Amino acid sequence: MLDYLRQLWDAPGCAAALVLCGAGSERALARASALRSRVLTWHQVGRLEPSQVPQTLTLFHPVWAQADPDDLARADEQMARGNFRTWAKITSHVYAARERGPVRRVGRELIEQACARLGPYP
């Protein structure tokens, strides 16, 4: 798979950027020297501080624009714990729920339903 990505990168006219996230991604690239040599920069993303959650989510996806910051703080405390990857999953579930049914306000109930879909290992 990584070799395929390298071939895409080397294709004439390619102006792509590849972002690999998650624990172990640097080890995977270390084993693929043709890709490792193309890494421009490494960036470590830490956990969001509770005060950063509402603004960050609003910038991330418009579904959060009208959400109550207290509802977001509660979900962050109970489920996401500042992990942006978990918030991306919650966002996906909230968005899908809104697409399936009538337009629903993003409130505590909808956020809790989305969090419940994450299972025991968010």
URQUIVEN-V860248 format. One record per residue. N is the residue number from 1. PHI is phi as a letter, one per 40 degrees, with the letter a starting at -180 (NA if undefined). PSI is psi in degrees with one decimal (NA if undefined). OMEGA is omega in radians with two decimals (NA if undefined). Layout:
{{N | PHI | PSI | OMEGA} {N | PHI | PSI | OMEGA}}
//
This chain:
{{1 | NA | -46.2 | -3.13} {2 | c | -33.8 | 3.12} {3 | c | -36.9 | 3.07} {4 | c | -43.1 | 3.11} {5 | c | -38.6 | 3.10} {6 | c | -40.9 | 3.12} {7 | c | -39.2 | 3.08} {8 | c | -43.1 | -3.13} {9 | d | -38.9 | -3.08} {10 | c | -4.9 | -3.12} {11 | c | 138.4 | 3.12} {12 | d | 135.8 | 3.11} {13 | g | 1.6 | -3.13} {14 | c | 127.8 | 3.11} {15 | b | 44.7 | -3.05} {16 | c | 156.0 | 3.00} {17 | b | 141.0 | -3.12} {18 | b | 127.9 | 3.10} {19 | b | 118.6 | 3.08} {20 | b | 130.5 | -3.09} {21 | b | 152.1 | 3.01} {22 | h | 159.0 | 3.13} {23 | c | 131.5 | 3.08} {24 | g | -6.8 | -3.11} {25 | c | -35.4 | 3.13} {26 | c | -32.6 | 3.09} {27 | c | -38.6 | 3.11} {28 | c | -42.2 | 3.12} {29 | c | -33.0 | 3.13} {30 | c | -29.4 | 3.13} {31 | c | -13.2 | -3.13} {32 | b | 83.2 | -3.01} {33 | d | -31.0 | 3.13} {34 | c | -31.2 | 3.06} {35 | c | -41.7 | -3.12} {36 | d | -38.0 | -3.12} {37 | c | -12.2 | -3.14} {38 | c | 1.5 | 3.14} {39 | c | 122.9 | 3.12} {40 | c | -44.7 | -3.11} {41 | a | 152.7 | 3.03} {42 | b | 141.2 | 3.14} {43 | b | 126.5 | 3.09} {44 | c | 123.6 | 3.13} {45 | b | 118.6 | 3.14} {46 | c | 178.9 | 3.11} {47 | c | 148.8 | 3.05} {48 | c | 139.4 | 2.98} {49 | c | 148.3 | 3.14} {50 | d | -36.5 | -3.14} {51 | c | -19.2 | -3.13} {52 | c | -19.3 | -2.99} {53 | d | -54.5 | -3.08} {54 | d | -47.8 | -3.11} {55 | c | -42.1 | -3.13} {56 | c | -44.6 | -3.13} {57 | c | -38.4 | 3.11} {58 | c | -38.3 | 3.09} {59 | c | -31.0 | -3.10} {60 | c | -46.1 | -3.08} {61 | a | 137.2 | -3.11} {62 | c | -16.5 | 3.13} {63 | d | -23.3 | -3.10} {64 | c | -1.0 | -3.02} {65 | d | -39.2 | -3.09} {66 | b | 7.1 | -3.11} {67 | c | 143.7 | 3.11} {68 | c | 124.8 | 3.13} {69 | d | -31.3 | 3.10} {70 | c | -36.8 | 3.09} {71 | c | -39.2 | 3.11} {72 | c | -41.2 | 3.13} {73 | c | -40.6 | 3.13} {74 | c | -46.0 | 3.13} {75 | c | -37.5 | 3.13} {76 | c | -42.7 | -3.13} {77 | c | -40.5 | -3.04} {78 | c | -28.4 | -3.01} {79 | b | -57.2 | -2.97} {80 | c | -35.0 | 3.13} {81 | f | 42.4 | 3.07} {82 | g | 1.4 | -3.10} {83 | c | 113.5 | -3.08} {84 | c | -34.3 | 3.12} {85 | c | -40.1 | 3.09} {86 | c | -40.2 | 3.09} {87 | c | -35.2 | 3.09} {88 | c | -39.8 | 3.10} {89 | c | -44.4 | 3.11} {90 | c | -43.3 | 3.12} {91 | d | -44.5 | 3.14} {92 | c | -43.6 | 3.14} {93 | c | -40.1 | 3.11} {94 | c | -46.0 | -3.14} {95 | c | -46.5 | -3.14} {96 | c | -41.0 | 3.13} {97 | c | -39.6 | 3.12} {98 | c | -32.9 | 3.12} {99 | c | -31.4 | -3.11} {100 | c | -31.5 | -3.03} {101 | b | -172.8 | 3.09} {102 | c | 155.4 | -3.12} {103 | d | 121.8 | -3.10} {104 | b | 141.5 | 3.06} {105 | c | 139.2 | 3.09} {106 | c | 94.4 | -3.13} {107 | b | -171.8 | -3.06} {108 | d | -44.6 | -3.09} {109 | c | -47.6 | -3.13} {110 | c | -40.1 | 3.12} {111 | c | -41.8 | 3.12} {112 | c | -39.3 | 3.09} {113 | c | -42.0 | 3.12} {114 | c | -43.0 | 3.14} {115 | c | -36.2 | 3.14} {116 | c | -28.0 | 3.13} {117 | c | -13.7 | -3.13} {118 | c | -21.7 | -3.13} {119 | g | -167.1 | -3.05} {120 | c | -14.4 | -3.09} {121 | b | 79.2 | -3.09} {122 | c | NA | NA}}
//
